[in-house]
Amino acid sequence: MSPILGALADNGAKAFGLTAYQKSSLVVEFVVVAGGGSGKSGTNTVNGGGGGGGIQSSEIGGISGKNSSVLPTKTLSAATNYSITIGGAGSNSTFIDITAIAGSNASNNGGTSGGNTQGYTGGSGVDGGGGGGGAGAVGSPGGNGDNFGGNGGAGLYNGLSAGYLGGGGGGNYYPGGGTMTPGAGGAGGGGGGSASNTDGAAAGATNTGGGGGAGSVGKSGGSGVILLRFPADYTLTFNSGVTGSVTTVGSKKIATITAGTGTVTFS
């Protein structure tokens, strides 16, 4: 509509006691999840699970990585390009100036989540590998004498995905007696471990930031993801290089951005 026609429409609406429609303020909540770290590989050795990807969140009423306070929401503008990067395994994810730090790759001990600033440390390795740290909980240590792998720490629950993200990977066990139980992946996409002489570990789940499990072949962490919640009277466009989807929930829309590096635009 031209400025002249727009002014006439506004004046006509006012003449009848009406107010021209205006969109709500573009307040955007975000959850930014980095890629998870890889589990350690090796035969006849104690291997830890990879750390879960760190989480940065502004979800109203929620918490951020390492059970810290949420960050402020973003008040954005229409017709402006905003930068997005979804981290693969072991890589950071970013939304504008918000960076989620990747989970670290494991050693004998489990990897840390989010550089130990946006998640928790992994457990120590003894006769079994320690579990990787998760965004919401520490990984447990491997067994001493019982040869079991530590469990990965749990990720962090958020309402935008209605689930856990950023879980640590499980440690392996050394096959030398005892209970010989591999560590389980932490809730939130962490992969489970296996025996140190078998290739049975699981990778971190895609778009969860889960850490990879440990075994004779340590598995890679899962890629990250970015979630955005914004007023439903706006439309989000994924520009070249960015992949995602949008659903409407009541008066809000939730965008799930799963891959790529590029920009998004609201209109």
Disulfide bonds with the S-S distance in Angstrom:
none
